[in-house]
Amino acid sequence: MPALIDDGAPGSLVLPDGRSIEFAIRYSNRARSARLRVGTREGLVVIVPTGLQRERVQQLVASKRDWIASKLDDIDAIRHLIPQVAPARPQAFDLPALAETWQVEYREMRRASVGAKTDQPGRIVVFGAIDDVDACHAALRRWLARRAAEALPPWLERVGAQCGQQPTAVAIKNQRTRWGSCAASGRISLNCKLLFLPRELVRYVMVHELCHLIEPNHSHRFWTQVRQMEQAADLLHGRLRDAWKSAPPWAQRGSGNRL
Ligand SMILES: [Zn+2]
């Protein structure tokens, strides 16, 4: 086991762009020379031979500040790709599709399960065994599905009236990889996470699925149909690819069968 001793008091460094950062100093009796490590979780860590003077450590780090700055920039560029270690219980969230903002309150109650209900406009109460973060998230996903079941079917009906097509049934799901789907029976399924998207993207998904009622494929004729109903179809279709990250982690984790 290499003996790494954390010095406790962090060092500090001013980067070329004026940003000031802190770094951890670890003393190792195995290190022959100083080593710098820049990580996504810990930031800058400096590993130095035991006994090296603190002042010398500061000088060493300062001499590498250009390299450190570029490493930190690299990390900033990819940080959004790294999953959260422990997603917290949300205190609030927006539903752009409905132009709604919701505050979330948590109330500890003596019961085994966790529920979520609309307490008043703009406020949800999550109640029960709220120490269980996963159960809180699941309760919020069920709430989201209920909100979607209230809001999306009438919206789909309005868009359907514009397209001259109506589904035989509407289902709300929490699919991992699809925003919507259209079955041969004429039933359209919509993803409850659509509520995290801007209105024009939700409408596009609806137009797309409604056009599958006429053309159950992605043929040239299908796309002609879609573009007739939505002139910006190609642009909106492209934007959907990145749209998954609009949904917060608590909403992503469920799959359809948990709803
Ligand atoms: Zn399709």
Boltz pocket constraint, residues with backbone or C-beta under 6 A from the ligand:
constraints:
  - pocket:
      binder: B
      contacts: [[A, 208], [A, 212], [A, 217], [A, 218]]
      max_distance: 6.0
